[in-house]
Amino acid sequence: MNKTNTKFLVTTALFIAISIIIKAFGISITGGGIVIMKINFSAIFYLLPGLLFGPLYGAIAGGATDLLGFLINPTGSYIPIFTLTNILAGFLPALLWKKVKLFSTNILKKVYIAVFVLIFIIGMINSIINFISKPSISKTFLNLGKNSSYAGLVFVITSIIGITVFIINEIIEKKFKKFYFTYLSCDFFKIFISVGLSGLLVSTLNTIFMLIFTPALYEKGFMILWFPRIVQTIIMTMINSYALSILMYLYNFIDKKSLSRA
């Protein structure tokens, strides 16, 4: 093992420890004997190794944080598949980051807006179909089960939140231009896309697995569980992405300084 790999592993271990400590002070919402939602900032430090060192380190950090975090501070029942999805949560953003950072930020912003506008249109169509008293058509249209009548509203609200997050970032970018382009290195939105896409996928998978492994939750339906988790994912992704951008800048700055002195 060369010095670089040793450095990456030691740094990753440090970030895992920080993530576990932060996780212990988070808020866990349980239902049916398992945790259905966690509100904390531990993701920042298990995502960081993957973005800095590569997907493998992200996977290690994601899996170790979930497993060790549960062993140290158990909340609800332990279900191994959630450790696997947390491995994916650490691996996928790093993989996407390698691809996304090659694209223009302006192009990514246009695609982002287009996606959320499309979600808004789908939601409006579904809502209109329900409004004219054709629930069977609406149910077929989105195939989301017994709560499909709420799907239109969920999609509309989700799109509004997604666009609102975008507008907030644009305001921050213009208001604090010097800070934004110095400490975020113009990479915030690319990190936001990488972490956000992964977060939406992992959150959806976790919702499905919760319904499969917890009969008490299955009766509530997919939409009732999925919607608040997706809203949380979008908002937390924005906050986490700002933190990740700043931490990546600081790490690279300190790393360059230490190399120049060596």
VOGU-126427 format. One record per residue: x, y, z of N, C-alpha, C in turn. Coordinates in steps of 0.02 Angstrom, whole numbers, plus 50000, padded with zeros to 5 digits. Example, Ala and Ser with C-alpha at 12.3 -4.5 7.8 and 13.67 -1.06 7.14 Angstrom:
BEGIN
506604971650390506154977550390506604983550390 506424988850354506844994750357506455000250394 
END
This chain:
BEGIN
500424994050000500005000050000500445006250000 500345010849950500775016749947500535022149995 500935027450000500785032750048500125036250033 499975036949969499355040349949498745036549973 498735029949961498175025749983498105025850059 498675025650094498665025850167498365032450191 498565037850159498305044450176497545044750165 497325042150108496615042050093496215038050144 496475032150163496135027850211496105031050281 496655034050302496675037350368496185043250369 496195047250316495735052950312495005050650309 494875045250272494205042450268493975040050336 494415036750373494255034350441494075040250487 494445045750480494305051750520493605054550503 493455054850438492805057350417492235052750441 492355046150440491855041350465491715042650539 492245043750577492175044950650491765051350662 491915056550624491545062950630490805061850612 490695058050558490005056650535489605052950588 489925048050620489575044050672489405048450733 489865052850751489745057350808489155061950792 489145064850732488605069350712487945065550710 487975059350684487365055250678487035053950746 487445053250797487195051850864486775057550892 486885063650866486515069550891485945071450844 485805067150794485265068550748484595066750776 484075068250738483385066550756483155060650714 482915055450747482665049550711481905048950722 481545048150668480825047250671480675039950655 480385036350702480265029250693479535027750678 479415021950648478745019650633478755012250617 478325008450646478305001250633478934997650657 479285000450707479874997150734480524998850699 480505003050646481115004950612481135012550603 481735015150589481805022350578481565023950507 481075028350501480815030050435481105036650409 481405040650453481715046850431482235049050481 482815051250456483345053850499483505060950478 483555065350527483735072250513484385073750548 484935073950510485595075550537486055077450479 486665079250496487135081450445487715076550437 487605070350458488145065350454488325063650382 487855064550336487985062950265488565066950237 488665072950262489205077250237489865073650240 489985070250297490645067250307490725060150280 490165056750264490275050350229490225051250153 489995057150131490025058650059490705061550039 491015065050086491645068550072492205064050046 492335058250075492875053950049492775051949976 492155050449957492025048449888492165054149839 491945060249857492045066049813492785067949808 493155066749863493875068649863494315063149834 494175056749852494635051349836494375046149787 493715046249774493445041449726492875037249755 492485034049712491895030249732492015024749784 492585021249780492735015949827492745018549899 493065024149909493115027049976492435029550000 492025031949952491345033949970490935028049992 491005022349958490635016249976490845013850046 491505013950059491755011850125491475016350179 491495022850167491255027650217490505026950229 490115026050176489395025250183489205019050222 489515013450204489365007150239489585007150311 490195009550323490465009650391490075014350437 489885020050411489495024850451488835021850473 488485018450427487845015450444487915009750495 488385005150481488464999350524488735001150593 489275004950595489575006950660489105011650698 488765015950661488295020550693487735016850728 487495011450697486965007450728487225003650789 487835000850783488124997050839488245001450899 488455007650887488605012250942487965015250971 487495016950927486875020150950486285017250912 486045011250932485495007950896484845011950899 484505012450841483845015550838483405011050796 482895008150827482465003550791482814996850778 482534993050732482824986450715483354987250661 483854982850662484374983050611484164978850551 484154982050492483994978650430484594979450383 484964973950369485584974450330485524977950263 484934977550231484874980450164484954988050167 484814991150224484914998350230485655000250234 486064995550257486784996650254487014996550181 486714992050142486884991750071486674998050034 486085000750051485875006950018486305012850040 486575012550102487025017850124487705017350090 487905011150074488515010250033488405013549965 487815012349937487635015549873487625023149880 487375025549938487335032849950488025036049953 488535032249973489215034849973489565033949906 489385028549871489715026849807489455030949748 488785031449742488485034349682488635041849673 488615046049725488775053149715489485054049688 489955050049712490645050549689490705048549616 490335043349597490335041049527490025046349482 489465049149503489145054449464489575060749461 489915062249516490335068149520490885067949467 491165062149455491695061349405491455063249335 490805061949322490515063449257490225070549254 489855072349307489495078749307489975084749305 490545084249339491005089949342491305091749275 491225087349225491475088749158490985093049117 490355093649142489855097449106489845104849127 489595109049083489515116149099488965117049152 489085121549200488595122949251487945125649221 488005129849170487415132749137486975127349106 487285122449075486905116849045486545112949100 486895111549154486595107849210486005111649240 486065118249245485515122249272484905121849227 485005122049161484455121649114484105114949118 484505109649124484215102849130483825102249195 484105104949249483775104749315483085108049312 483065114049284482425117649278481935113749234 482185111049179481755107349132481435101249167 481835097749208481585091749243481035093649293 481145098949332480645100749382480025103849350 480095107249293479515109649257479105103749231 479455098549206479115092549182478735089149240 479055088749299478725085849357478095089849375 478145096449370477575100849384477005099549335 477165098849271476655097649220476315090849231 476715085749247476435079149261475965079449321 476185083049373475765083849432475115087449417 475145092749377474545096549359474065092249319 474335088349271473905084049230473545078949275 473925075949320473635071049366473095074149410 473225080349434472745083749477472105085449438 472185087549376471605089249335471175083049322 471515077449308471155071149296470745069249358 471045070049417470695068649479470115073449491 470225079749472469715084949483469085083549443 469165080649383468585079149341468295072249357 468475069749417468175063549444468315057449402 468935056649383469135050549348469725047349384 469645045549447470205042849487470515036649457 470105032549422470375026449394470895027949340 470755033249300471235035249248471875037849281 471785042049333472365044749369472795039249399 472455034249427472815028749458473225024949406 472935024049348473285020649294473865024849268 473735031449266474215036149238474895035949273 474865035649340475495035649379475615029149415 475115024749418475195018149448475535018349516 475265022449561475585023449627475155020749684 474685016349669474315013049722473725017049748 473515015149809472885017949835472935025449848 473535028149856473605035349868473775039149804 473635036149747473795039449683473415045949675 472845046749709472465052949705472855058849731 473355057549774473775062849801474395064049759 474515059849709475135060249671475225066849636 474685069549607474725075949572474965081449618 474655081949677474835087049726475555086149749 475755079849760476435078349782476935080649729 476805079049666477255081049612477295088549605 476725091949611476725099249605477125102449661 477005100249723477365103049781478115101549776 478285095349755478985093549747479335097949696 478995099249641479295103549588479385110649613 478895113149651478945120049678479535120549727 479615115449769480175115349816480845115149779 480875110749728481485110249688481675116749654 481185120149626481315126549592481475131949643 481155131749701481295136649754482015136049778 482255129849786482945128649806483425131649753 483255130849690483655133549635483675141149640 483095144349651483065151649655483475154249714 483425150749771483805152749831484555152649815 484775147349781485485146949762485685152649716 485255154349668485405159749621485475166449659 485035167449708485065173649749485715173849789 485885168149820486515167749859487115168949814 487095166049754487655166749707487765174049688 487225177649677487275184749657487415189249716 487125187649774487195191849833487895191349863 488165185249863488825183949893489305181349840 489355185049786489725182749727490455181049742 490785185349780491495184249796491595177849836 491175177049889491225171049930491055164949889 490535165349849490285159649810490825157049763 491135161449726491625159249676492325158049704 492435160249767493085158949799493075152249835 492595151449880492585145549924492185139649896 491735141049850491355135549820491655133449753 492145137249729492525135449669492075133949609 491505137149605491025136149550490775128949546 490895124849596490715117749593490085116149632 489795120949667489225119449709488665115949671 488465118849614487885116049579488025109049553 488645107849533488845101149509488815096049566 489045098149624489005093749684488265092649702 487875098049698487155097649713486815092449668 486965092549604486675087749557486905080649573 487545079649584487825073049599487525070049662 487515074049715487245071749779486485071049776 486155075749741485435075749737485145069849700 485425068249642485185062549603485255056049642 485835055349674485955049449716485475049249774 485375054949806484925055349863484215053449847 483965055849790483285054249768483205046749756 483705043749724483685036549710483705032449775 484175034049818484255030349881483645031249926 483385037349929482795038649970482195034649945 482125034249879481575030349849481655022949864 482275020349856482405013249871482265011749945 482495016149989482385015050061481635015050077 481255019350044480525019450055480215012850034 480425010249976480165003849952480334998250000 480954998050024481164992750070480804993250138 480664999350159480285000250221479594997150215 479284998150158478614995350147478644987750143 479184985050114479254977750107479364974450174 479804977450215479994974250278479564976250338 479124981050329478704983350384477974983450364 477614978050378476904977650359476474983350385 476654985850446476264991350475476304997650433 476874998650399476965004450356476655003450287 476604997150266476354995550199475634998150191 475244997950245474555000150241474495007650227 475015011450246474995018750235475095020550162 475425016150125475525017350054476185020950039 476405020249978477055022849956477085030449961 476585033949934476605041149928476655044649996 476305041950046476285045050113476985045050144 477375039850132478055039350159478565042850114 478475042150048478975044550000479005052149998 478435055449999478415062749990478825066550042 478715065650108479115069450156479865067850152 480025061650134480725059650128481055063150068 480685063950013480955067349954481045074749968 480555077750001480615084850020481235085850064 481315081450113481905081850157482545081050117 482555076450069483145075250028483345081449988 482855084749958482995090649917483295096249960 482975097550017483205103050061483885101450091 483965095250117484605093350148485165093050096 484995091250034485505091049981485805097949969 485375102949970485625109849961486105111750017 485885110550079486305112350137486955108350136 486905101850126487495097450125487975099350069 487705101350012488125102949954488535109349967 488235114250001488625120150020489195118150067 489035114050117489545111850164490095107850129 489895103350085490375099250048490835103550004 490545108549971490935113049928491475116649968 491275119250026491755122850068492285118150096 492085112250119492555107450148493045104850095 492795103750034493235101549980493745106949963 493525113149963493985118749950494525119050004 494305118550068494775118950124495265113050123 495005107050109495445101150107495975101950053 495765103949993496245104649937496735110349951 496505115649984496945121250001497485119050050 497265115450103497735112950154498205107750125 497935103450082498345098250051498895101250007 498725106349969499225109649926499755113149968 499545116250023500025119550067500515114550098 500245108750118500675103650150501155100750099 500935099950037501365097349984501915102249966 501755108649967502255113749949502795114350002 502625112450064503125112750118503545106450122 503285101050091503645094750094504285094750052 
END
